[in-house]
Amino acid sequence: MAVTYLLLARLPEGRLSAFDAYESAVLPLLAEHGGRLERRLRALDDRTEAHLVSFPSDEHVAAYPADPRRSAAAPLLESSEAAIELLAVRDVR
């Protein structure tokens, strides 16, 4: 069963370049794990970013953070000092 997540990243002022470096390293890995970045939105002040990401199954979701290339990029995320919130979401119609 397909699953969708909303990721909210709140960035301290001046940390956008570090966060962008992390995103450049890990977002291309999504497709290799069946993931799809549906939307990527950034607040006008560059301090908050939102991603809507879907995966075909929970197994695909689990494989993405387990990818060693993503783990290798973790210091970039840490240096961005981003506060990350990840929410499983569903469509409401």
VOTIGU-995471 format. One record per residue: residue number from 1; residue in one letter; x, y, z of N, C-alpha, C in turn. Coordinates in steps of 0.02 Angstrom, whole numbers. Example, Ala and Ser with C-alpha at 12.3 -4.5 7.8 and 13.67 -1.06 7.14 Angstrom:
<sites>
 pos code     nx     ny     nz    cax    cay    caz     cx     cy     cz
   1    A    660   -284    390    615   -225    390    660   -165    390
   2    S    642   -112    354    684    -53    357    645      2    394
</sites>
This chain:
<sites>
 pos code     nx     ny     nz    cax    cay    caz     cx     cy     cz
   1    M     42    -59      0      0      0      0     44     62      0
   2    A     29    110    -43     68    171    -50     64    213     14
   3    V    119    246     30    122    289     89    149    357     69
   4    T    125    409    102    146    477     87    167    511    151
   5    Y    220    550    146    247    587    203    254    660    187
   6    L    243    700    238    257    771    235    317    784    280
   7    L    370    810    252    429    828    290    431    904    297
   8    L    438    928    358    447    999    370    517   1009    399
   9    A    556   1051    368    623   1067    392    625   1141    409
  10    R    641   1155    472    647   1224    495    722   1238    503
  11    L    745   1291    470    816   1305    466    833   1369    504
  12    P    887   1366    543    911   1428    574    935   1476    519
  13    E    933   1538    532    956   1588    484   1029   1573    465
  14    G   1042   1576    400   1110   1566    375   1130   1494    363
  15    R   1084   1447    372   1101   1376    365   1074   1344    301
  16    L   1045   1385    257   1014   1358    197   1064   1322    152
  17    S   1125   1348    143   1172   1316     98   1191   1246    122
  18    A   1198   1237    187   1214   1170    214   1156   1122    201
  19    F   1094   1147    211   1036   1105    199   1030   1087    125
  20    D   1042   1136     81   1040   1122      9   1092   1070    -11
  21    A   1151   1071     20   1202   1022      5   1178    952     24
  22    Y   1145    947     82   1118    883    103   1064    859     55
  23    E   1018    903     38    964    885     -7    991    863    -76
  24    S   1043    896   -100   1073    877   -164   1102    807   -162
  25    A   1124    786   -103   1152    719    -96   1099    665    -88
  26    V   1044    681    -54    997    627    -37    934    624    -81
  27    L    912    680   -107    850    677   -147    856    633   -209
  28    P    914    631   -243    919    585   -301    912    512   -282
  29    L    923    495   -219    918    425   -196    845    402   -190
  30    L    799    448   -185    728    430   -176    705    381   -230
  31    A    718    397   -292    693    355   -348    720    284   -344
  32    E    782    277   -320    811    210   -315    775    167   -264
  33    H    737    199   -219    700    163   -168    624    168   -180
  34    G    606    184   -241    535    188   -259    501    252   -237
  35    G    539    298   -208    510    360   -184    501    412   -239
  36    R    456    456   -226    443    510   -274    432    575   -236
  37    L    470    626   -253    461    692   -224    404    725   -262
  38    E    345    728   -230    286    756   -263    289    832   -266
  39    R    310    862   -211    316    936   -207    374    953   -161
  40    R    407   1007   -177    459   1035   -134    447   1110   -132
  41    L    430   1133    -73    411   1204    -65    456   1236    -13
  42    R    472   1300    -23    513   1336     25    479   1403     41
  43    A    479   1419    105    451   1483    127    492   1541     97
  44    L    459   1597     90    492   1654     59    552   1679     98
  45    D    554   1666    163    612   1687    204    668   1635    206
  46    D    661   1580    168    711   1526    164    724   1491    230
  47    R    678   1494    276    689   1464    342    648   1401    352
  48    T    602   1385    307    561   1325    313    554   1294    244
  49    E    562   1228    242    552   1192    179    505   1134    192
  50    A    461   1119    144    414   1064    150    422   1018     89
  51    H    422    953    103    425    903     49    364    857     57
  52    L    332    842      2    281    792      0    311    734    -39
  53    V    320    677     -6    355    619    -35    310    558    -31
  54    S    307    519    -84    268    457    -83    314    398    -99
  55    F    295    341    -70    329    277    -80    276    224    -94
  56    P    294    172   -131    244    120   -145    226     76    -85
  57    S    271     73    -34    257     30     23    300     50     82
  58    D    284     24    141    324     35    200    395      7    192
  59    E    402    -47    154    467    -77    143    512    -29    105
  60    H    484      6     57    523     56     19    542    114     64
  61    V    496    134    107    511    188    155    570    169    199
  62    A    571    108    224    624     84    268    691     80    233
  63    A    691     64    169    753     57    131    787    125    120
  64    Y    748    178    115    778    244    100    824    268    155
  65    P    803    272    218    850    295    269    906    245    283
  66    A    898    182    264    949    132    275   1004    135    222
  67    D    994    173    170   1044    179    116   1109    209    145
  68    P   1165    175    137   1228    200    165   1249    268    137
  69    R   1228    283     76   1245    349     48   1207    405     84
  70    R   1148    389    106   1109    438    145   1141    447    214
  71    S   1162    393    244   1197    397    308   1261    437    302
  72    A   1297    428    246   1359    465    235   1347    540    230
  73    A   1288    559    208   1271    630    200   1244    661    265
  74    A   1233    620    316   1204    645    379   1243    703    410
  75    P   1309    705    406   1344    764    434   1323    830    401
  76    L   1304    828    338   1279    889    306   1214    912    338
  77    L   1170    865    352   1108    883    385   1121    910    455
  78    E   1165    877    491   1182    900    558   1211    971    556
  79    S   1253    985    507   1283   1052    504   1233   1105    485
  80    S   1177   1085    454   1125   1134    437   1085   1154    498
  81    E   1088   1113    551   1051   1124    612    975   1127    600
  82    A    953   1093    548    881   1092    532    842   1052    584
  83    A    785   1078    602    737   1041    644    689   1008    596
  84    I    688    941    597    649    903    549    588    872    583
  85    E    532    879    550    470    846    572    444    804    513
  86    L    431    741    525    408    695    473    340    669    493
  87    L    291    680    450    222    659    464    196    613    410
  88    A    169    556    429    133    514    381     66    550    369
  89    V     48    559    305    -13    596    288    -55    556    238
  90    R   -116    579    231   -162    548    182   -203    603    149
  91    D   -229    587     91   -273    634     57   -339    639     94
  92    V   -365    699     96   -432    711    124   -473    740     68
  93    R   -528    707     53   -570    730     -3   -640    742     21
</sites>
